[in-house]
């Protein structure tokens, strides 16, 4: 069966996360419905990384197997058309035909998350479901310095959700970059794979450092404690975005340049 890679953007606010669940409507379910409307098939969408309720995506990657061969542009336009008609907050950004040995999850070599904080005293009505509102001034340099304790391979039990299904709490963080642009403070975190709630736990802990309530040594001791009760409060989901997924293979983007319309011939010519 032909396999297609889909690069997906979505607003996670109305969904119970990516994965189909019994307690609400998921991104996966919305995508499978749209693909089914287009192809007439019952399909399963496989994903590079599950996201929780309220978490967004800028560059999620999925794959789906279809019964027949379709032009990539046709797949992109048709799925998007059905998503729009269903008033979903999901967009397919790119589609490419792949070999059957490609897997959105298992072929991924790195995942990149973005977390956004709006750091100001006034409320943030326009960013309410897009960022974490933090009123107390944050010291970005102190947070970046403390983040160094988390880079590398560690037992991240402290930063792991109780319900995490990963076989091991040991993960390797390749990068944590904390930066500020005006009121916006961003965290960019990269690794091959993550534990459940790991990024949100890290952001919640580093926020305490930024507020001056914790030090770099406190972060180090929390990590070494291997105790979930020792991390900072979990950062809310609406500030988190799956920004990008890396693969060892290069992708060729679909050409979405508007095509010229054919002129209709007038009768009698």
TIVOFI-586847 format. One record per residue (C-alpha): x, y, z; residue in three letters. Coordinates in nm, 4 decimals. Example, Ala and Ser with C-alpha at 12.3 -4.5 7.8 and 13.67 -1.06 7.14 Angstrom:
<tordrens>
[[1.2300; -0.4500; 0.7800]; 'Ala'] [[1.3670; -0.1060; 0.7140]; 'Ser'] 
</tordrens>
This chain:
<tordrens>
[[0.0000; 0.0000; 0.0000]; 'Unk'] [[0.1359; 0.3471; -0.0828]; 'Unk'] [[0.2629; 0.5309; 0.2263]; 'Unk'] [[0.2388; 0.9079; 0.2666]; 'Unk'] [[0.4209; 1.1331; 0.5098]; 'Unk'] [[0.2123; 1.4264; 0.6356]; 'Unk'] [[0.3538; 1.7369; 0.8038]; 'Unk'] [[0.0795; 1.8757; 1.0251]; 'Unk'] [[0.0043; 2.1974; 1.2117]; 'Unk'] [[-0.2716; 2.2171; 1.4690]; 'Unk'] [[-0.4219; 2.4194; 1.7492]; 'Unk'] [[-0.4543; 2.1690; 2.0323]; 'Unk'] [[-0.7088; 2.3715; 2.2311]; 'Unk'] [[-1.0263; 2.1791; 2.1358]; 'Unk'] [[-0.8690; 1.8326; 2.1331]; 'Unk'] [[-0.7856; 1.5762; 2.4039]; 'Unk'] [[-0.4410; 1.5382; 2.2515]; 'Unk'] [[-0.3217; 1.3704; 1.9351]; 'Unk'] [[-0.4068; 1.0100; 2.0159]; 'Unk'] [[-0.7618; 0.8827; 1.9710]; 'Unk'] [[-0.9274; 0.8360; 2.3135]; 'Unk'] [[-1.2610; 0.7404; 2.4637]; 'Unk'] [[-1.2927; 1.0560; 2.6737]; 'Unk'] [[-1.3025; 1.3156; 2.3960]; 'Unk'] [[-1.2194; 1.4196; 2.0421]; 'Unk'] [[-0.8565; 1.3833; 1.9291]; 'Unk'] [[-0.6454; 1.5207; 1.6443]; 'Unk'] [[-0.5903; 1.1669; 1.5151]; 'Unk'] [[-0.9648; 1.1078; 1.4919]; 'Unk'] [[-1.0202; 1.4338; 1.3045]; 'Unk'] [[-0.7454; 1.3510; 1.0544]; 'Unk'] [[-0.8683; 0.9952; 0.9991]; 'Unk'] [[-1.2202; 1.1228; 0.9339]; 'Unk'] [[-1.0943; 1.3750; 0.6779]; 'Unk'] [[-0.8806; 1.1150; 0.5000]; 'Unk'] [[-1.1746; 0.8738; 0.5010]; 'Unk'] [[-1.3974; 1.1377; 0.3406]; 'Unk'] [[-1.1381; 1.1830; 0.0665]; 'Unk'] [[-1.0493; 0.8189; -0.0028]; 'Unk'] [[-1.3521; 0.6235; 0.1178]; 'Unk'] [[-1.1159; 0.4132; 0.3305]; 'Unk'] [[-1.0870; 0.3412; 0.7011]; 'Unk'] [[-0.7298; 0.4410; 0.7841]; 'Unk'] [[-0.4953; 0.4673; 1.0819]; 'Unk'] [[-0.2722; 0.7735; 1.1142]; 'Unk'] [[0.0636; 0.7057; 1.2819]; 'Unk'] [[0.2435; 0.9929; 1.4541]; 'Unk'] [[0.6005; 1.0949; 1.5382]; 'Unk'] [[0.5151; 1.2069; 1.8906]; 'Unk'] [[0.1896; 1.2098; 2.0851]; 'Unk'] [[0.0840; 1.5438; 2.2283]; 'Unk'] [[-0.1383; 1.5969; 2.5320]; 'Unk'] [[-0.4634; 1.7863; 2.5700]; 'Unk'] [[-0.4191; 2.1508; 2.4715]; 'Unk'] [[-0.0682; 2.1083; 2.3276]; 'Unk'] [[-0.0105; 2.2539; 1.9802]; 'Unk'] [[0.2013; 2.1532; 1.6810]; 'Unk'] [[0.3890; 2.3553; 1.4221]; 'Unk'] [[0.5535; 2.0613; 1.2474]; 'Unk'] [[0.4072; 1.7313; 1.3665]; 'Unk'] [[0.4833; 1.4382; 1.1340]; 'Unk'] [[0.2468; 1.1504; 1.0605]; 'Unk'] [[0.2191; 0.8750; 0.8054]; 'Unk'] [[-0.0780; 0.6950; 0.6557]; 'Unk'] [[-0.1124; 0.4010; 0.4165]; 'Unk'] [[-0.3679; 0.4361; 0.1374]; 'Unk'] [[-0.5103; 0.1714; -0.0938]; 'Unk'] [[-0.4184; 0.3498; -0.4171]; 'Unk'] [[-0.1523; 0.5830; -0.5474]; 'Unk'] [[-0.2374; 0.9529; -0.5332]; 'Unk'] [[-0.0442; 1.2606; -0.6401]; 'Unk'] [[0.1003; 1.4220; -0.3240]; 'Unk'] [[-0.0558; 1.7581; -0.4045]; 'Unk'] [[-0.3970; 1.5944; -0.4439]; 'Unk'] [[-0.3627; 1.4298; -0.1025]; 'Unk'] [[-0.2642; 1.7604; 0.0598]; 'Unk'] [[-0.5450; 1.9633; -0.0984]; 'Unk'] [[-0.8158; 1.7010; -0.0468]; 'Unk'] [[-0.7437; 1.6372; 0.3217]; 'Unk'] [[-0.7224; 2.0100; 0.3923]; 'Unk'] [[-1.0518; 2.0682; 0.2130]; 'Unk'] [[-1.2287; 1.8157; 0.4345]; 'Unk'] [[-1.0617; 1.9533; 0.7494]; 'Unk'] [[-1.1852; 2.3014; 0.6589]; 'Unk'] [[-1.5389; 2.1762; 0.5891]; 'Unk'] [[-1.5413; 2.0055; 0.9296]; 'Unk'] [[-1.4189; 2.3291; 1.0935]; 'Unk'] [[-1.1139; 2.1523; 1.2376]; 'Unk'] [[-0.8148; 2.3484; 1.3678]; 'Unk'] [[-0.5721; 2.1322; 1.1715]; 'Unk'] [[-0.3771; 2.1912; 0.8503]; 'Unk'] [[-0.1659; 1.9567; 0.6385]; 'Unk'] [[0.1429; 2.1596; 0.5482]; 'Unk'] [[0.3188; 1.9063; 0.3287]; 'Unk'] [[0.2784; 1.5552; 0.1860]; 'Unk'] [[0.5315; 1.3179; 0.0335]; 'Unk'] [[0.5090; 0.9616; -0.0973]; 'Unk'] [[0.7435; 0.7421; 0.1075]; 'Unk'] [[0.8868; 0.3908; 0.0969]; 'Unk'] [[0.7135; 0.1405; 0.3228]; 'Unk'] [[1.0126; 0.1244; 0.5585]; 'Unk'] [[0.9516; 0.4871; 0.6637]; 'Unk'] [[0.7736; 0.5219; 0.9974]; 'Unk'] [[0.6766; 0.8604; 1.1421]; 'Unk'] [[0.7694; 0.7520; 1.4941]; 'Unk'] [[1.0462; 0.4951; 1.4627]; 'Unk'] [[1.2365; 0.6664; 1.1793]; 'Unk'] [[1.2607; 0.9978; 1.3690]; 'Unk'] [[1.6079; 1.0972; 1.4859]; 'Unk'] [[1.5227; 1.4087; 1.6877]; 'Unk'] [[1.2237; 1.5995; 1.8171]; 'Unk'] [[1.2148; 1.9712; 1.8908]; 'Unk'] [[0.9708; 2.1376; 2.1301]; 'Unk'] [[0.8989; 2.5061; 2.1825]; 'Unk'] [[0.7520; 2.6484; 2.5008]; 'Unk'] [[0.6231; 3.0079; 2.5125]; 'Unk'] [[0.5816; 3.2312; 2.8191]; 'Unk'] [[0.4468; 3.5843; 2.8028]; 'Unk'] [[0.6189; 3.7583; 3.0926]; 'Unk'] [[0.4299; 4.0726; 3.1886]; 'Unk'] [[0.2090; 4.2058; 3.4663]; 'Unk'] [[-0.1000; 4.2608; 3.2480]; 'Unk'] [[-0.3240; 3.9707; 3.1366]; 'Unk'] [[-0.2706; 3.8226; 2.7880]; 'Unk'] [[-0.6151; 3.7920; 2.6213]; 'Unk'] [[-0.4742; 3.7368; 2.2702]; 'Unk'] [[-0.2301; 3.4687; 2.3875]; 'Unk'] [[-0.4572; 3.3042; 2.6422]; 'Unk'] [[-0.4485; 2.9580; 2.4814]; 'Unk'] [[-0.1099; 3.0044; 2.3126]; 'Unk'] [[0.1295; 3.0835; 2.5989]; 'Unk'] [[0.1759; 3.0704; 2.9765]; 'Unk'] [[0.1123; 3.4029; 3.1470]; 'Unk'] [[0.3808; 3.4646; 3.4122]; 'Unk'] [[0.3539; 3.7946; 3.6009]; 'Unk'] [[0.6762; 3.7928; 3.8036]; 'Unk'] [[0.9877; 3.9101; 3.6118]; 'Unk'] [[1.2002; 3.6209; 3.4841]; 'Unk'] [[1.5807; 3.6150; 3.4734]; 'Unk'] [[1.6517; 3.4429; 3.1417]; 'Unk'] [[2.0272; 3.4179; 3.2052]; 'Unk'] [[1.9701; 3.2372; 3.5350]; 'Unk'] [[1.7303; 2.9919; 3.3695]; 'Unk'] [[1.9751; 2.9219; 3.0880]; 'Unk'] [[2.2550; 2.8646; 3.3371]; 'Unk'] [[2.0452; 2.6219; 3.5451]; 'Unk'] [[1.9311; 2.4387; 3.2299]; 'Unk'] [[2.2908; 2.3218; 3.1834]; 'Unk'] [[2.2350; 2.0752; 3.4697]; 'Unk'] [[1.9775; 1.8948; 3.2543]; 'Unk'] [[2.1748; 1.8660; 2.9301]; 'Unk'] [[2.3102; 1.5204; 2.8503]; 'Unk'] [[2.2069; 1.1710; 2.9575]; 'Unk'] [[2.0331; 1.1468; 3.2948]; 'Unk'] [[1.7701; 0.9577; 3.4878]; 'Unk'] [[1.4797; 1.2037; 3.4519]; 'Unk'] [[1.2435; 1.0391; 3.7016]; 'Unk'] [[1.1984; 1.3785; 3.8710]; 'Unk'] [[1.0690; 1.5247; 3.5427]; 'Unk'] [[0.8508; 1.2303; 3.4469]; 'Unk'] [[0.4729; 1.1981; 3.4802]; 'Unk'] [[0.3534; 0.9261; 3.7163]; 'Unk'] [[0.1535; 0.7685; 3.4312]; 'Unk'] [[0.4496; 0.7732; 3.1870]; 'Unk'] [[0.4679; 0.4461; 2.9925]; 'Unk'] [[0.8321; 0.4710; 2.8859]; 'Unk'] [[1.0325; 0.1612; 2.9815]; 'Unk'] [[1.3205; 0.3702; 3.1156]; 'Unk'] [[1.3464; 0.7159; 3.2766]; 'Unk'] [[1.6909; 0.7628; 3.1209]; 'Unk'] [[1.6877; 1.0116; 2.8330]; 'Unk'] [[1.9423; 1.2326; 2.6573]; 'Unk'] [[1.8637; 1.6027; 2.6224]; 'Unk'] [[2.0647; 1.7563; 2.3387]; 'Unk'] [[1.9620; 2.1186; 2.3805]; 'Unk'] [[1.7762; 2.3635; 2.6033]; 'Unk'] [[1.7854; 2.7238; 2.4827]; 'Unk'] [[1.6104; 2.9935; 2.6867]; 'Unk'] [[1.5737; 3.3350; 2.5246]; 'Unk'] [[1.3738; 3.6563; 2.5489]; 'Unk'] [[1.2297; 3.8915; 2.2895]; 'Unk'] [[1.0423; 4.1712; 2.4645]; 'Unk'] [[0.7689; 4.0147; 2.6766]; 'Unk'] [[0.8081; 3.6724; 2.5132]; 'Unk'] [[1.0318; 3.4135; 2.6820]; 'Unk'] [[1.0886; 3.0942; 2.4851]; 'Unk'] [[1.2354; 2.7547; 2.5675]; 'Unk'] [[1.3562; 2.5311; 2.2860]; 'Unk'] [[1.4228; 2.1731; 2.3934]; 'Unk'] [[1.5601; 1.8980; 2.1672]; 'Unk'] [[1.6092; 1.5236; 2.2134]; 'Unk'] [[1.5611; 1.1996; 2.0262]; 'Unk'] [[1.2686; 1.1148; 2.2538]; 'Unk'] [[1.0997; 1.2480; 2.5670]; 'Unk'] [[0.9237; 1.1191; 2.8744]; 'Unk'] [[0.5590; 1.2060; 2.9353]; 'Unk'] [[0.5382; 1.5690; 3.0598]; 'Unk'] [[0.9189; 1.6027; 3.0592]; 'Unk'] [[0.9320; 1.9370; 2.8780]; 'Unk'] [[0.6510; 2.0908; 3.0841]; 'Unk'] [[0.8158; 1.9718; 3.4076]; 'Unk'] [[1.1475; 2.1231; 3.3016]; 'Unk'] [[0.9888; 2.4567; 3.2110]; 'Unk'] [[0.7965; 2.4679; 3.5396]; 'Unk'] [[1.1196; 2.4047; 3.7310]; 'Unk'] [[1.3280; 2.6589; 3.5396]; 'Unk'] [[1.0543; 2.9182; 3.5933]; 'Unk'] [[1.1278; 2.8939; 3.9674]; 'Unk'] [[1.4906; 2.9761; 3.8888]; 'Unk'] [[1.3849; 3.2700; 3.6735]; 'Unk'] [[1.1760; 3.4075; 3.9596]; 'Unk'] [[1.4690; 3.3766; 4.1996]; 'Unk'] [[1.2984; 3.1114; 4.4119]; 'Unk'] [[1.5372; 2.8318; 4.3065]; 'Unk'] [[1.9066; 2.8188; 4.2159]; 'Unk'] [[2.1041; 2.6064; 3.9738]; 'Unk'] [[2.2019; 2.3883; 4.2712]; 'Unk'] [[1.8342; 2.3294; 4.3508]; 'Unk'] [[1.7797; 2.2037; 3.9956]; 'Unk'] [[2.0804; 1.9737; 4.0238]; 'Unk'] [[1.9571; 1.8308; 4.3537]; 'Unk'] [[1.6047; 1.7818; 4.2188]; 'Unk'] [[1.7397; 1.5883; 3.9203]; 'Unk'] [[1.9591; 1.3708; 4.1403]; 'Unk'] [[1.6716; 1.2993; 4.3812]; 'Unk'] [[1.4886; 1.0993; 4.1128]; 'Unk'] [[1.1640; 1.1920; 4.2825]; 'Unk'] [[0.8711; 1.3413; 4.0899]; 'Unk'] [[0.7674; 1.5366; 4.4003]; 'Unk'] [[1.0932; 1.7352; 4.3805]; 'Unk'] [[1.0310; 1.9104; 4.0468]; 'Unk'] [[0.8612; 2.2453; 4.0046]; 'Unk'] [[0.4928; 2.2783; 3.9211]; 'Unk'] [[0.3972; 2.1417; 3.5808]; 'Unk'] [[0.3804; 2.4178; 3.3198]; 'Unk'] [[0.0362; 2.4381; 3.1519]; 'Unk'] [[-0.0092; 2.2580; 2.8187]; 'Unk'] [[-0.1195; 2.5567; 2.6105]; 'Unk'] [[0.2320; 2.7049; 2.6012]; 'Unk'] [[0.3830; 2.3911; 2.4452]; 'Unk'] [[0.4349; 2.3282; 2.0724]; 'Unk'] [[0.5860; 2.0325; 1.8887]; 'Unk'] [[0.7966; 2.2455; 1.6588]; 'Unk'] [[0.9799; 1.9998; 1.4335]; 'Unk'] [[1.0770; 1.6345; 1.3846]; 'Unk'] [[1.4066; 1.5349; 1.2215]; 'Unk'] [[1.4785; 1.2382; 0.9956]; 'Unk'] [[1.7923; 1.1151; 0.8229]; 'Unk'] [[1.6212; 1.1337; 0.4856]; 'Unk'] [[1.5584; 1.4544; 0.2941]; 'Unk'] [[1.2041; 1.5495; 0.1995]; 'Unk'] [[1.0901; 1.7251; -0.1171]; 'Unk'] [[0.8146; 1.9761; -0.0333]; 'Unk'] [[0.4985; 1.9699; -0.2410]; 'Unk'] [[0.4800; 2.2556; -0.4882]; 'Unk'] [[0.1843; 2.4609; -0.3665]; 'Unk'] [[0.2279; 2.7431; -0.6175]; 'Unk'] [[-0.1197; 2.8433; -0.7410]; 'Unk'] [[-0.1913; 2.6822; -1.0747]; 'Unk'] [[-0.3315; 2.8955; -1.3587]; 'Unk'] [[-0.6968; 2.8382; -1.4324]; 'Unk'] [[-0.7897; 2.7010; -1.7701]; 'Unk'] [[-0.9965; 2.9354; -1.9794]; 'Unk'] [[-1.3329; 2.8007; -2.0820]; 'Unk'] [[-1.3941; 2.7951; -2.4539]; 'Unk'] [[-1.6856; 2.9984; -2.5725]; 'Unk'] [[-1.9608; 2.8202; -2.7610]; 'Unk'] [[-1.9269; 2.8427; -3.1382]; 'Unk'] [[-1.5482; 2.8579; -3.1444]; 'Unk'] 
</tordrens>
